[in-house]
Amino acid sequence: MSDHTPGNHNQTAQGAGPGTMKPGFHNTDGQGIAGHGSFFQATDLAREDAIKATDWVRKHVDRRTIDLGDRMDDAREHMYELEKDGQIIIHRIGEQHEPVTVKTLFGWDKQIPTKQLWHHKSCGQCGNIPGYPTSLLWLMNGFGFVPGKDYLDETDQTSCTAWNYHGSGIGNVESLAAVFLRNFHQAYVSGKQHGHELGHFFPLVHCGTSFGNYKEIRKYLIESAELREKVTKILGKLGRLVDGKLVIPEEIIHYSEWVHVMRNRIASELQTIDVSNIRTTAHVACHYYKMVHEDAIYDPDVLGGNRTAIITSTAKALGAQVIDYSTWYDCCGFGFRHIISEREFTRSFTMDRKIRVVREEANADVLLTNDTGCVTTMDKNQWIGKAHEQNFQVPIMAEVQFAALACGADPLKIVQLQWHASPCEDLVEKMGISWSEAKKHFQAYLKEVEAGNIEYLYNPELAYGGKV
């Protein structure tokens, strides 16, 4: 028998260096644990044992007993100590931000600002799902928020760079911390050019990956004096210190948390379409509630508080049906590294563990999620599944897009469903919105754009320091 599989995998592990695997396992290059591909083996559990193992997982995951097993420190308490010692400046949430208090998994209070928000956008959203951020801005405009005063669509920001870190290992903690502090320094000082005080705008993070990454980095910064010393030198060279100190936000806020606390106002003040006939399912991003999990929002009135509240709470507030499915806890399949190195794993996982289940178990009209990677993965891979006779198509969108639709947003001009690979026409029609009429209006609007008559959600001059 050959020592190597067609994929050139070392089946016997002979000649392997450190990390040699036990008999029956093999790595991909003979140099240790590769983590992908043929390393993964079938468990070959008997049916009875497989059911027992699955029941254990469901019992613990559904009741979140694992998460509550070991309490940990509240990072904010350490931040207050560092501020008292004169080491950092905390970008605080004040009454001017009109915050709403919610409970996190550990029962801690978390303040969610509802106004004076600094939009930290997502590179993936803007590239793949432009209707995601526009739906959010459209809802804020619907509440009468004044751009440049009640929110700022900042252009002076960078990617969080966590994609590089999680996807390919490029980058390190120092670089991630410097980017985190650079962007949130800009959020802190951004109001000055518009005539406001320091800290006027509070950062609102659009991407689940940025959200999780920033919270991890904040914790590293708080715990490591060495890291603070290193990045203080970097931020000093960039001119990104205030009185010689690092600026760290009191809370890291994800956009879906804003939607969560605004859900009842969205339903009572903006909603125009009855969605009670729509069957929704929810997929919450791993980087929202499995990463720095103690900080995720839970509400006893939403699924008994046994799952994080966001997305489901919004669907319920809008009056839509919320349908459960057995693989709700699974990742969407994106996983960063394996979407690069094991793309077929991502595709098969997405189709078999998520899309097929949502279609067959829940007969869902739509799957709502809250992260760039999740929407992209579950949306874009459906056309590939179709090519392999896995035709389990379900519309995929962010809950903020669904909320905007329920409030009368144009499905093409605002929600921009034409960018989605999964079919959204039937969902839109079931909501009582004519897809053909929307398409006709959009084509007419494109003619206006060609003629230079462009409608803006946001005055672009504000990006260059223009006043309100």
C-alpha positions as CSV (number, residue, x, y, z in Angstrom):
1,M,0.0,0.0,0.0
2,S,1.2,3.4,-0.8
3,D,2.1,5.7,2.1
4,H,0.3,8.6,0.5
5,T,-3.2,9.2,-0.5
6,P,-4.2,10.8,-3.8
7,G,-4.1,14.1,-1.9
8,N,-0.5,13.3,-0.9
9,H,-1.5,12.7,2.7
10,N,0.8,10.7,4.8
11,Q,-1.3,7.8,6.0
12,T,1.3,6.1,8.2
13,A,2.9,9.2,9.7
14,Q,6.3,7.6,9.1
15,G,9.0,10.2,8.8
16,A,6.8,12.8,10.4
17,G,8.4,15.3,12.8
18,P,6.9,16.7,16.0
19,G,3.2,16.2,16.2
20,T,3.2,12.7,14.7
21,M,-0.2,11.2,15.0
22,K,-1.3,8.0,16.4
23,P,-2.0,5.0,14.1
24,G,-5.1,5.4,12.0
25,F,-4.7,9.2,11.7
26,H,-2.7,11.0,9.2
27,N,-1.7,14.6,8.6
28,T,-1.4,16.5,5.4
29,D,2.3,17.1,5.1
30,G,4.1,14.9,7.6
31,Q,5.1,17.9,9.7
32,G,2.5,17.8,12.4
33,I,-1.2,18.6,12.8
34,A,-2.4,20.4,9.8
35,G,-6.0,20.9,11.1
36,H,-7.8,20.3,7.8
37,G,-8.7,17.8,5.2
38,S,-8.1,14.1,5.8
39,F,-7.1,14.7,9.4
40,F,-10.8,14.6,10.2
41,Q,-12.0,11.1,10.6
42,A,-15.5,9.6,11.0
43,T,-16.2,8.7,14.6
44,D,-17.9,5.5,13.7
45,L,-20.1,5.7,16.8
46,A,-22.9,3.2,17.2
47,R,-26.3,4.8,16.6
48,E,-27.1,4.5,20.3
49,D,-23.9,6.3,21.3
50,A,-24.3,9.0,18.7
51,I,-27.8,9.8,20.0
52,K,-26.4,9.9,23.6
53,A,-23.6,12.3,22.5
54,T,-26.0,14.5,20.6
55,D,-28.5,14.6,23.5
56,W,-25.6,15.7,25.8
57,V,-24.7,18.5,23.4
58,R,-28.3,19.7,23.1
59,K,-28.9,19.6,26.8
60,H,-25.9,21.7,27.6
61,V,-26.0,24.0,24.6
62,D,-29.7,24.7,24.7
63,R,-29.7,25.4,28.4
64,R,-26.3,27.3,28.2
65,T,-25.0,25.5,31.3
66,I,-21.6,25.4,29.7
67,D,-21.4,29.1,29.3
68,L,-22.5,29.8,32.9
69,G,-20.1,27.2,34.4
70,D,-17.1,29.5,34.9
71,R,-17.6,33.2,35.6
72,M,-14.8,35.5,34.6
73,D,-13.7,39.0,35.2
74,D,-15.7,42.0,33.9
75,A,-13.2,43.8,31.6
76,R,-14.8,47.1,32.3
77,E,-13.9,47.0,36.0
78,H,-10.2,46.7,35.1
79,M,-10.6,49.6,32.6
80,Y,-11.9,51.9,35.3
81,E,-8.9,51.0,37.5
82,L,-6.5,51.8,34.6
83,E,-8.3,55.1,34.0
84,K,-8.1,56.0,37.7
85,D,-4.3,55.3,37.5
86,G,-4.1,57.7,34.6
87,Q,-3.1,55.1,32.1
88,I,-6.0,55.2,29.6
89,I,-9.0,57.4,28.7
90,I,-12.3,55.6,28.5
91,H,-14.7,56.7,25.8
92,R,-17.8,56.7,27.9
93,I,-21.5,56.3,27.1
94,G,-23.4,59.3,28.4
95,E,-27.0,60.5,28.7
96,Q,-26.5,62.3,25.4
97,H,-26.2,58.9,23.7
98,E,-29.7,58.0,25.0
99,P,-28.6,54.5,26.1
100,V,-30.8,51.5,26.8
101,T,-29.7,49.1,29.5
102,V,-29.7,45.3,28.7
103,K,-28.4,42.2,30.4
104,T,-25.5,40.1,29.2
105,L,-25.1,36.4,29.5
106,F,-23.5,36.8,33.0
107,G,-26.3,39.2,34.1
108,W,-24.1,42.3,33.8
109,D,-25.6,45.5,32.7
110,K,-24.6,46.8,29.3
111,Q,-25.4,50.2,28.0
112,I,-26.4,50.3,24.3
113,P,-26.3,53.9,22.9
114,T,-29.1,54.7,20.5
115,K,-28.0,58.1,19.1
116,Q,-24.7,59.9,18.2
117,L,-23.3,56.8,16.7
118,W,-20.1,56.5,14.6
119,H,-20.6,53.8,12.0
120,H,-17.7,51.4,11.8
121,K,-18.5,49.7,8.6
122,S,-17.6,46.2,7.3
123,C,-15.3,45.6,4.4
124,G,-17.3,42.5,3.5
125,Q,-20.7,44.2,3.8
126,C,-19.7,47.0,1.5
127,G,-18.2,44.6,-1.0
128,N,-20.8,41.8,-1.0
129,I,-23.9,43.0,0.8
130,P,-24.3,46.7,0.3
131,G,-28.0,46.6,1.3
132,Y,-26.9,45.7,4.8
133,P,-25.4,49.1,5.8
134,T,-27.9,51.1,3.7
135,S,-30.8,49.4,5.5
136,L,-29.3,50.5,8.8
137,L,-28.8,54.1,7.7
138,W,-32.3,54.1,6.2
139,L,-33.9,53.1,9.5
140,M,-31.9,55.8,11.3
141,N,-33.1,58.4,8.8
142,G,-36.6,57.1,9.4
143,F,-36.3,58.0,13.0
144,G,-35.4,61.5,12.0
145,F,-31.7,61.2,13.0
146,V,-29.7,64.0,11.6
147,P,-26.5,62.9,9.8
148,G,-23.4,64.6,11.2
149,K,-25.2,65.1,14.5
150,D,-27.1,61.9,15.5
151,Y,-24.8,59.6,13.5
152,L,-21.7,59.8,11.4
153,D,-21.0,57.6,8.4
154,E,-17.2,57.9,8.8
155,T,-14.8,57.5,5.9
156,D,-11.7,57.9,8.0
157,Q,-11.5,54.3,9.2
158,T,-9.7,51.1,8.3
159,S,-10.6,47.4,8.2
160,C,-10.2,45.8,11.6
161,T,-7.8,43.4,9.8
162,A,-9.2,40.4,11.7
163,W,-9.9,38.7,8.4
164,N,-6.2,38.4,7.8
165,Y,-5.5,37.2,11.3
166,H,-8.3,34.5,11.4
167,G,-8.1,33.5,7.8
168,S,-4.4,33.3,7.1
169,G,-2.5,34.0,10.3
170,I,-1.1,37.2,8.9
171,G,-0.9,39.9,11.6
172,N,-0.3,39.6,15.3
173,V,-1.8,40.9,18.6
174,E,0.3,44.2,18.4
175,S,-1.0,45.0,14.9
176,L,-4.6,44.1,15.8
177,A,-4.4,46.3,18.9
178,A,-2.9,49.2,17.0
179,V,-5.7,49.1,14.4
180,F,-8.4,48.8,17.2
181,L,-7.0,51.8,19.0
182,R,-6.4,53.8,15.8
183,N,-10.1,53.4,14.7
184,F,-11.6,54.1,18.1
185,H,-9.4,57.1,18.6
186,Q,-10.9,58.5,15.3
187,A,-14.4,57.7,16.7
188,Y,-13.5,59.7,19.9
189,V,-12.3,62.8,18.1
190,S,-14.5,62.6,15.0
191,G,-17.1,65.1,16.3
192,K,-14.6,68.0,16.5
193,Q,-14.6,68.7,12.8
194,H,-18.4,68.9,13.0
195,G,-18.4,71.3,15.9
196,H,-19.0,68.8,18.7
197,E,-17.2,67.8,21.9
198,L,-14.7,64.9,22.1
199,G,-16.6,61.6,22.5
200,H,-19.7,63.0,20.8
201,F,-20.0,60.0,18.5
202,F,-19.8,56.5,20.0
203,P,-18.7,53.6,17.7
204,L,-21.2,51.2,16.3
205,V,-19.5,48.1,14.8
206,H,-21.3,46.6,11.8
207,C,-19.3,43.4,11.4
208,G,-19.5,40.4,13.8
209,T,-15.8,39.6,13.2
210,S,-14.7,43.1,14.0
211,F,-17.0,43.0,17.1
212,G,-15.5,39.8,18.5
213,N,-11.9,40.7,17.5
214,Y,-12.1,44.2,19.2
215,K,-13.5,42.7,22.4
216,E,-10.7,40.1,22.5
217,I,-8.1,42.8,21.8
218,R,-9.5,45.1,24.5
219,K,-9.1,42.3,27.0
220,Y,-5.5,41.7,26.0
221,L,-4.8,45.4,26.3
222,I,-6.3,45.6,29.8
223,E,-4.4,42.5,31.0
224,S,-1.0,43.3,29.5
225,A,1.1,46.3,30.5
226,E,3.7,45.2,27.9
227,L,1.2,45.3,25.1
228,R,-0.1,48.7,26.2
229,E,3.5,50.0,26.2
230,K,4.2,48.7,22.7
231,V,1.1,50.1,21.1
232,T,1.4,53.4,22.9
233,K,4.6,54.0,21.0
234,I,2.9,53.1,17.7
235,L,-0.2,55.2,18.4
236,G,2.1,58.1,19.4
237,K,3.9,58.0,16.1
238,L,0.4,58.0,14.4
239,G,-0.7,61.0,16.4
240,R,-3.5,58.8,17.9
241,L,-3.1,59.5,21.6
242,V,-5.2,61.9,23.7
243,D,-3.0,63.6,26.4
244,G,-0.5,60.9,25.8
245,K,-3.0,58.2,26.6
246,L,-4.7,55.4,24.8
247,V,-8.5,55.8,24.2
248,I,-10.6,52.6,24.8
249,P,-14.4,52.5,24.4
250,E,-16.4,51.7,27.6
251,E,-18.5,49.2,25.6
252,I,-18.0,47.4,22.2
253,I,-21.4,47.7,20.5
254,H,-22.6,45.6,17.6
255,Y,-25.2,47.0,15.2
256,S,-27.6,44.1,15.9
257,E,-27.6,45.3,19.6
258,W,-28.8,48.7,18.4
259,V,-31.6,46.9,16.3
260,H,-32.4,44.8,19.4
261,V,-33.0,47.8,21.7
262,M,-34.8,49.8,19.0
263,R,-37.0,46.9,17.8
264,N,-40.1,48.0,19.5
265,R,-39.7,51.5,18.2
266,I,-39.1,50.1,14.7
267,A,-42.3,48.1,15.0
268,S,-44.4,50.9,16.5
269,E,-43.1,53.9,14.6
270,L,-41.8,52.7,11.3
271,Q,-43.4,49.3,10.4
272,T,-45.9,49.5,7.6
273,I,-46.1,45.9,6.4
274,D,-47.7,43.0,8.2
275,V,-45.2,40.1,8.3
276,S,-47.2,37.7,10.5
277,N,-47.4,35.2,7.6
278,I,-43.6,35.0,7.3
279,R,-41.8,32.0,8.7
280,T,-38.4,33.2,10.0
281,T,-35.4,31.3,11.3
282,A,-32.4,32.8,13.0
283,H,-28.7,32.2,12.7
284,V,-26.6,34.3,15.2
285,A,-23.0,34.7,14.2
286,C,-20.4,32.7,16.2
287,H,-18.3,35.9,16.6
288,Y,-21.3,37.6,18.3
289,Y,-22.1,35.2,21.1
290,K,-19.5,32.4,21.2
291,M,-16.5,34.8,21.2
292,V,-16.2,36.8,24.5
293,H,-19.5,35.1,25.2
294,E,-20.0,36.8,28.6
295,D,-20.8,40.1,26.8
296,A,-23.6,38.9,24.5
297,I,-27.2,40.0,25.2
298,Y,-29.7,37.6,26.7
299,D,-33.3,38.4,27.6
300,P,-35.6,36.0,29.6
301,D,-38.5,37.1,27.4
302,V,-36.7,35.8,24.3
303,L,-36.6,31.9,24.0
304,G,-36.6,31.8,27.8
305,G,-33.2,33.5,27.9
306,N,-31.5,30.2,26.8
307,R,-30.2,31.7,23.6
308,T,-28.9,35.1,22.8
309,A,-31.8,37.5,22.2
310,I,-30.7,39.5,19.1
311,I,-32.3,38.7,15.8
312,T,-35.1,36.6,17.3
313,S,-36.2,39.5,19.4
314,T,-36.5,41.7,16.3
315,A,-38.4,39.1,14.3
316,K,-40.8,38.7,17.2
317,A,-41.3,42.5,17.6
318,L,-42.1,42.8,13.9
319,G,-44.8,40.1,14.4
320,A,-43.1,37.5,12.2
321,Q,-43.3,33.8,13.0
322,V,-40.1,32.4,14.6
323,I,-39.4,28.8,13.8
324,D,-36.8,26.7,15.5
325,Y,-34.5,24.1,13.8
326,S,-32.1,21.6,15.2
327,T,-28.8,22.9,13.9
328,W,-29.3,26.5,15.2
329,Y,-26.0,26.4,17.2
330,D,-23.9,25.3,14.2
331,C,-21.5,27.7,12.5
332,C,-22.6,28.9,9.0
333,G,-19.6,27.0,7.6
334,F,-17.5,30.1,6.9
335,G,-14.9,29.6,9.6
336,F,-12.3,31.9,7.9
337,R,-9.5,29.4,7.4
338,H,-11.3,26.5,5.9
339,I,-13.2,28.7,3.5
340,I,-9.7,29.3,2.1
341,S,-8.1,26.0,2.5
342,E,-11.1,23.6,2.4
343,R,-13.7,25.4,0.4
344,E,-15.7,22.2,-0.3
345,F,-16.0,21.6,3.4
346,T,-17.5,25.1,3.8
347,R,-19.9,24.5,0.9
348,S,-21.1,21.1,2.0
349,F,-21.4,22.2,5.7
350,T,-23.4,25.3,4.7
351,M,-25.8,23.3,2.5
352,D,-26.2,20.1,4.6
353,R,-26.0,21.6,8.1
354,K,-27.8,24.9,7.6
355,I,-29.7,25.4,4.4
356,R,-31.1,21.9,4.0
357,V,-32.2,21.8,7.7
358,V,-33.8,25.3,7.6
359,R,-35.7,24.3,4.5
360,E,-36.8,20.8,5.5
361,E,-37.4,21.2,9.2
362,A,-38.6,24.7,9.5
363,N,-39.9,25.3,5.9
364,A,-38.6,28.8,6.4
365,D,-39.4,31.8,4.2
366,V,-36.2,33.4,5.2
367,L,-33.1,32.8,7.4
368,L,-32.0,35.9,9.3
369,T,-28.5,36.5,10.5
370,N,-26.3,39.3,11.7
371,D,-22.8,39.1,10.2
372,T,-21.1,39.7,7.0
373,G,-19.5,36.2,6.7
374,C,-22.7,34.4,7.6
375,V,-24.8,36.2,5.1
376,T,-22.2,35.8,2.4
377,T,-21.5,32.1,3.0
378,M,-25.1,30.9,3.3
379,D,-26.3,33.2,0.5
380,K,-23.5,32.8,-2.1
381,N,-23.0,29.0,-1.8
382,Q,-26.6,28.2,-2.7
383,W,-26.1,28.5,-6.4
384,I,-23.2,26.0,-6.1
385,G,-25.4,23.6,-4.1
386,K,-28.0,23.9,-6.9
387,A,-25.3,22.8,-9.4
388,H,-24.8,19.7,-7.3
389,E,-28.5,18.9,-7.2
390,Q,-28.8,20.3,-3.6
391,N,-31.6,22.6,-4.4
392,F,-32.6,23.7,-0.9
393,Q,-32.8,27.4,-1.5
394,V,-33.7,29.9,1.2
395,P,-33.4,33.7,1.2
396,I,-30.6,34.9,3.4
397,M,-30.3,38.4,4.8
398,A,-29.5,40.4,7.9
399,E,-32.3,41.1,10.3
400,V,-31.8,44.8,9.7
401,Q,-32.6,44.2,6.0
402,F,-35.8,42.3,6.9
403,A,-36.7,45.1,9.3
404,A,-36.2,47.7,6.6
405,L,-38.4,45.7,4.2
406,A,-41.1,45.5,6.9
407,C,-40.9,49.3,7.2
408,G,-41.5,49.8,3.5
409,A,-37.9,50.2,2.3
410,D,-37.5,49.6,-1.5
411,P,-36.2,46.0,-1.9
412,L,-33.8,47.0,-4.7
413,K,-32.8,50.7,-4.1
414,I,-32.4,50.4,-0.3
415,V,-32.3,46.7,0.7
416,Q,-30.4,45.9,-2.5
417,L,-31.6,42.3,-2.7
418,Q,-30.4,42.2,-6.4
419,W,-26.9,41.6,-5.0
420,H,-28.0,38.3,-3.3
421,A,-27.5,34.9,-4.9
422,S,-30.3,33.2,-3.0
423,P,-33.8,33.9,-4.5
424,C,-35.6,36.7,-2.6
425,E,-38.5,37.3,-5.0
426,D,-41.0,34.9,-3.4
427,L,-40.3,36.3,0.1
428,V,-40.8,39.9,-1.1
429,E,-44.1,38.9,-2.9
430,K,-45.3,37.1,0.2
431,M,-44.7,40.3,2.2
432,G,-47.1,42.0,-0.2
433,I,-44.4,43.9,-2.2
434,S,-44.4,43.6,-5.9
435,W,-41.0,42.5,-7.1
436,S,-41.8,43.4,-10.7
437,E,-42.9,46.9,-9.8
438,A,-39.8,47.4,-7.6
439,K,-37.6,46.3,-10.5
440,K,-39.4,48.7,-12.9
441,H,-38.9,51.6,-10.5
442,F,-35.3,50.7,-9.9
443,Q,-34.5,50.6,-13.6
444,A,-36.1,54.0,-14.0
445,Y,-34.0,55.2,-11.0
446,L,-30.8,53.9,-12.7
447,K,-31.6,56.1,-15.7
448,E,-31.8,59.1,-13.3
449,V,-28.4,58.1,-11.8
450,E,-27.0,58.0,-15.4
451,A,-28.3,61.6,-15.8
452,G,-26.6,62.7,-12.6
453,N,-29.8,62.8,-10.4
454,I,-28.6,60.7,-7.5
455,E,-30.5,60.3,-4.2
456,Y,-28.3,60.2,-1.1
457,L,-29.1,58.6,2.3
458,Y,-26.3,60.8,3.7
459,N,-24.7,64.1,2.6
460,P,-21.4,63.0,1.2
461,E,-19.9,66.4,2.0
462,L,-19.9,65.4,5.7
463,A,-17.1,63.0,4.8
464,Y,-14.9,66.0,4.2
465,G,-15.7,67.9,7.4
466,G,-18.8,69.5,6.1
467,K,-21.1,71.0,8.8
468,V,-24.6,69.8,9.6
